[in-house]
């Protein structure tokens, strides 16, 4: 089993949100007050995000902070497993 850190999860989710919303890192930097060089280092995995940075980024995207810390593939698997159990119980 591969272990993925919360920082790696957050990086992936932020990249995904940038792509889905067609927004540039420069805009994220400007709106959150996080320097472009810091954002680039974080997104390249050179350093992890701070909780304050993640909070600012979540506000920028209009999502709860927890969204940045959850792996979508695991959330989807969990939802599917829950519905499978519910169907078997019925």
FENJOBEL-V346116 format. One record per backbone hydrogen bond with DSSP energy under -1.0 kcal/mol. CO is the residue of the C=O (numbers start at 0). NH is the residue of the N-H. If there is no record, write none. Layout:
<<CO & NH> <CO & NH>>
//
This chain:
<<4 & 8> <5 & 9> <6 & 10> <7 & 11> <8 & 12> <9 & 13> <10 & 14> <11 & 15> <12 & 16> <13 & 17> <14 & 18> <15 & 19> <16 & 20> <17 & 22> <23 & 27> <24 & 28> <25 & 29> <26 & 30> <27 & 31> <28 & 32> <34 & 38> <35 & 39> <36 & 40> <37 & 41> <38 & 42> <39 & 43> <40 & 45> <41 & 44> <49 & 53> <50 & 54> <51 & 55> <52 & 56> <53 & 57> <54 & 58> <55 & 59> <56 & 60> <57 & 61> <57 & 62> <63 & 66> <64 & 67> <65 & 68> <70 & 74> <71 & 75> <72 & 76> <73 & 77> <74 & 78> <75 & 79> <76 & 80> <77 & 81> <78 & 82> <79 & 83> <80 & 84> <81 & 85> <82 & 86> <83 & 87> <84 & 88> <85 & 89>>
//
